[in-house]
């Protein structure tokens, strides 16, 4: 078969990642059956499910320890009863993003860079998500509305970096990414594309030859910022995908969230940094959990976070220590705590 014929055959083959994305676990009953859990021990919070449904890809679920309700990966996705706990310190828009949303799909919180909400959906619903209450219906532009956001970027000479976010920007098909990249390539002042995505972790099959070619084809320098909270999220498939992207010349960084019961120990954080480095990924940020409604059981005090960071610096070389940060609405940048 010649090269042209092979490409035609491959273009007609369904992408495995799309099949996985279309077959997510969305019912608590199925999840507990797969993991051999007793649902009477931790019944799902129905009100939380109605507001923020369960979504979990099967490759990610396969890394969860069977029979263990305390598994740090399970804790990130299970709609727990604690989500119903009311806390006046938590709210539905903790970062006040509605203030920084001048056009559909466009957020600008910091000088020199803007965020595009490329997709209104994710492959996994992380229960601590700061955008679990975000108005995606008003931030899912069609082509005409995208033109409004792209024009705003082109007319602001101070903007040099565009961030693809969402939802998860890699949850959209390559054709949508290709169109957006082509539009951004034509804006001369832009130098950098940053992609914030959890998809290569929860569905590493997303790193296809066609996506790699797409990212190599842009004139922009590409930075992929992953979201990994625990070392057990990084299996052989993820490591292979990261090796391919590293070989393509992408800058690979990770940002985590400090979560009670998931990674709030020096051992867990150190193991995560080492595991990331083995995958060619550098730790970048360790975020304090945002004060979003429904996440009181994930909150960690700032004093405890600072103590953890002091112990982590004593254990790891500097290049493996992420910066502990908190995002405070209206500030010129994220606030570094340690």
C-alpha positions in Angstrom: 0.0 0.0 0.0 1.5 3.4 -1.0 1.7 6.3 1.4 -1.3 8.1 0.0 -3.5 5.1 0.2 -2.3 4.4 3.7 -3.2 7.9 4.8 -6.7 7.6 3.2 -7.3 4.3 5.1 -6.1 5.8 8.4 -8.3 8.9 7.9 -11.4 6.6 7.7 -10.4 4.7 10.9 -12.2 5.9 14.1 -9.8 7.3 16.6 -9.5 5.1 19.6 -9.5 8.1 21.9 -12.9 9.2 20.6 -14.3 5.7 21.3 -13.1 5.9 24.8 -14.4 9.4 25.2 -17.8 8.3 24.1 -17.9 5.4 26.6 -17.3 7.1 29.9 -18.4 5.7 33.2 -21.3 8.0 34.2 -23.3 5.9 36.7 -22.1 5.4 40.3 -23.5 1.9 40.2 -21.3 0.9 37.4 -18.2 2.4 39.0 -18.7 0.6 42.3 -19.3 -2.7 40.5 -16.1 -2.3 38.5 -14.1 -1.5 41.6 -15.8 -4.1 43.9 -17.0 -1.5 46.4 -19.9 -1.5 48.8 -22.1 1.5 47.9 -23.8 1.4 51.3 -20.4 2.5 52.8 -20.2 5.7 50.7 -23.5 6.4 48.9 -23.2 9.0 46.2 -24.6 12.5 46.8 -27.5 12.8 44.4 -27.8 16.6 44.5 -24.1 16.8 43.6 -24.6 14.4 40.7 -27.5 16.4 39.4 -25.4 19.6 39.4 -22.0 18.0 38.4 -22.5 14.5 36.9 -20.0 11.6 37.3 -17.7 11.3 34.3 -14.7 9.0 34.4 -12.7 7.4 31.5 -12.1 3.6 31.7 -8.3 3.9 31.4 -8.2 6.2 34.4 -10.5 3.9 36.4 -8.3 0.9 35.7 -5.6 2.5 37.9 -7.9 2.7 40.9 -7.3 0.0 43.6 -10.2 -2.4 43.8 -12.1 -2.4 47.1 -10.5 0.7 48.4 -12.7 3.6 49.2 -9.7 5.6 50.3 -7.9 5.3 46.9 -6.6 8.8 46.0 -7.7 8.5 42.4 -11.2 7.4 43.4 -11.5 10.3 45.8 -11.0 12.8 43.0 -14.0 11.5 41.0 -16.5 10.1 43.5 -19.6 12.4 44.2 -19.2 12.2 48.0 -21.8 13.1 50.6 -19.5 15.9 51.8 -20.3 17.9 48.7 -23.7 18.7 50.3 -22.0 20.4 53.2 -22.7 24.2 53.1 -19.7 26.4 53.9 -20.0 30.2 53.7 -16.3 30.5 52.8 -17.0 28.6 49.5 -18.9 29.9 46.5 -19.8 29.0 42.9 -17.4 31.5 41.3 -14.3 31.5 43.5 -12.1 33.2 41.0 -14.7 35.7 39.9 -14.2 34.7 36.3 -17.4 36.4 35.2 -15.5 39.7 35.7 -12.8 38.6 33.1 -15.1 37.2 30.4 -15.3 40.1 27.8 -16.4 37.8 24.9 -17.8 34.3 24.5 -15.0 31.8 25.1 -12.4 34.5 26.0 -11.0 35.1 29.5 -8.3 37.6 30.3 -7.1 37.7 33.9 -3.4 38.6 33.4 -1.5 41.0 31.1 0.1 39.5 28.0 -2.0 36.4 27.8 -5.5 35.3 27.3 -7.4 32.1 27.8 -9.7 30.5 25.2 -12.4 28.1 26.4 -12.0 25.7 23.5 -14.3 23.0 24.8 -17.3 23.0 27.2 -16.7 19.5 28.4 -14.0 17.3 29.9 -13.2 13.6 29.8 -13.3 13.4 33.6 -15.2 15.4 36.2 -12.8 16.2 39.0 -14.9 16.9 42.1 -12.7 19.8 43.2 -13.0 21.6 39.9 -13.1 25.4 40.2 -15.2 25.5 37.1 -17.8 23.0 38.1 -20.4 25.9 38.2 -19.0 27.7 35.1 -21.5 29.0 32.5 -20.3 26.9 29.6 -23.5 27.5 27.7 -22.5 31.2 27.3 -18.9 30.3 26.5 -19.1 27.8 23.7 -18.7 30.0 20.6 -19.6 29.2 17.0 -17.3 30.3 14.2 -18.8 33.8 14.1 -18.4 34.3 17.8 -14.9 32.9 17.7 -14.1 35.7 15.2 -15.1 38.2 17.9 -12.6 36.7 20.4 -9.8 36.4 17.7 -10.3 40.0 16.6 -9.9 41.1 20.3 -6.6 39.2 20.5 -5.3 40.6 17.2 -6.1 44.2 18.2 -4.2 44.0 21.5 -0.5 44.1 20.7 0.4 43.3 24.4 -1.0 39.7 24.0 1.8 37.3 23.1 0.4 34.0 24.6 -2.8 32.2 24.1 -3.9 29.5 26.5 -6.3 26.7 25.4 -8.5 25.7 28.3 -12.1 24.7 28.9 -13.4 22.2 29.8 -10.5 20.3 28.2 -9.3 21.7 24.9 -8.0 18.3 23.7 -11.6 16.9 24.0 -12.4 18.6 20.7 -11.6 17.0 17.3 -8.3 17.8 15.5 -10.2 19.7 12.8 -11.4 22.3 15.4 -7.9 22.6 16.8 -6.4 22.9 13.3 -8.8 25.8 12.5 -8.0 27.7 15.7 -4.3 27.2 15.3 -4.4 28.5 11.8 -6.2 31.6 13.0 -3.7 32.2 15.8 -0.7 31.5 13.5 -1.9 34.5 11.4 -1.7 36.9 14.4 1.9 38.2 14.2 2.4 39.3 17.8 1.6 35.8 19.2 4.7 33.7 20.2 3.4 31.0 22.5 0.5 28.5 22.7 -0.1 27.0 26.1 -2.5 24.0 26.3 -3.9 23.1 29.7 -5.2 19.5 29.5 -5.9 16.5 31.6 -6.9 14.3 28.7 -3.3 12.9 28.0 -3.4 11.6 31.6 -6.9 10.1 31.7 -7.0 9.0 28.1 -3.4 8.9 26.9 -4.6 7.5 23.5 -5.4 11.1 22.7 -1.8 11.6 21.8 -2.2 10.4 18.2 0.2 10.9 15.2 -2.3 13.4 13.8 -2.4 15.5 16.9 1.4 15.4 17.2 1.7 16.6 13.6 -0.8 19.4 14.2 1.2 20.7 17.2 4.5 20.4 15.3 3.0 22.3 12.3 2.3 25.6 14.2 4.9 28.4 14.2 4.0 29.0 17.9 6.1 27.5 20.7 3.9 24.9 22.3 3.7 24.4 26.1 1.6 21.5 27.4 0.5 21.9 31.0 -0.8 18.7 32.4 -2.9 18.2 35.5 -1.7 15.3 37.7 -2.3 15.1 41.4 -1.0 11.7 42.3 1.9 9.5 41.1 -0.5 6.5 40.4 -2.2 8.5 37.6 1.0 8.0 35.6 1.1 4.6 34.0 3.1 3.1 31.1 0.6 4.5 28.5 0.9 8.0 29.9 4.7 7.7 30.0 4.8 6.6 26.4 2.7 9.5 25.3 4.8 12.0 27.2 8.0 10.6 25.6 6.6 11.2 22.2 5.6 14.8 23.0 9.0 15.4 24.5 10.7 14.1 21.4 8.5 16.5 19.4 10.1 19.4 21.3 7.1 20.4 23.4 7.7 21.9 26.8 5.9 19.6 29.4 4.9 21.0 32.7 2.5 19.9 35.4 0.2 21.7 37.8 -1.4 19.9 40.7 -4.0 20.8 43.3 -3.2 20.1 47.0 -6.1 18.0 48.1 -6.9 16.5 51.5 -7.0 12.7 51.3 -5.3 12.7 47.9 -1.8 14.2 48.0 -1.5 16.1 51.3 1.6 14.3 52.5 5.3 14.8 51.8 5.6 11.3 50.6 2.8 11.6 48.1 4.1 14.9 46.8 7.7 13.7 46.5 6.6 10.5 44.7 4.6 12.6 42.3 7.5 14.9 41.4 9.8 11.9 40.8 7.1 10.1 38.7 6.6 13.3 36.6 10.3 13.6 35.9 10.5 10.0 34.7 7.8 11.0 32.2 9.9 14.1 31.1 7.4 16.5 32.8 8.6 19.2 35.3 6.5 20.1 38.3 5.3 23.7 37.8 2.5 24.7 40.2 1.0 23.2 43.3 -2.3 25.1 43.7 -4.1 25.7 47.0 -7.6 24.3 46.4 -9.9 27.1 45.2 -12.8 27.8 47.6 -15.5 26.4 45.3 -18.9 25.3 46.7 -19.1 21.6 47.3 -15.4 21.0 48.0 -15.0 21.5 51.7 -13.7 17.9 52.1 -10.7 18.7 49.8 -9.6 22.0 51.6 -6.1 22.2 53.1 -5.1 25.0 55.4 -2.4 27.4 54.2 -0.3 26.7 57.3 -0.3 23.0 56.6 0.6 23.6 53.0 3.6 25.7 53.9 4.8 23.0 56.3 4.5 20.4 53.5 6.5 22.6 51.1 9.3 23.1 53.6 9.6 19.4 54.1 9.4 18.8 50.3 12.2 21.3 49.7 14.4 19.4 52.2 13.8 16.2 50.4 13.9 17.1 46.6 16.3 18.9 44.3 15.0 22.4 43.5 13.9 21.6 39.9 11.5 19.0 41.3 9.8 21.3 43.8 6.7 23.0 42.4 5.7 26.5 43.5 2.9 26.6 46.0 0.4 29.2 44.7 -3.0 30.6 45.3 -5.1 32.4 42.8 -6.7 35.6 44.2 -9.2 37.4 41.9 -7.9 40.7 40.6 -4.2 40.2 41.3 -1.7 40.8 38.5 -0.5 37.1 38.8 -0.9 34.1 40.9 0.2 34.6 44.5 3.3 32.5 45.4 3.1 31.2 49.0 6.2 29.0 49.1 
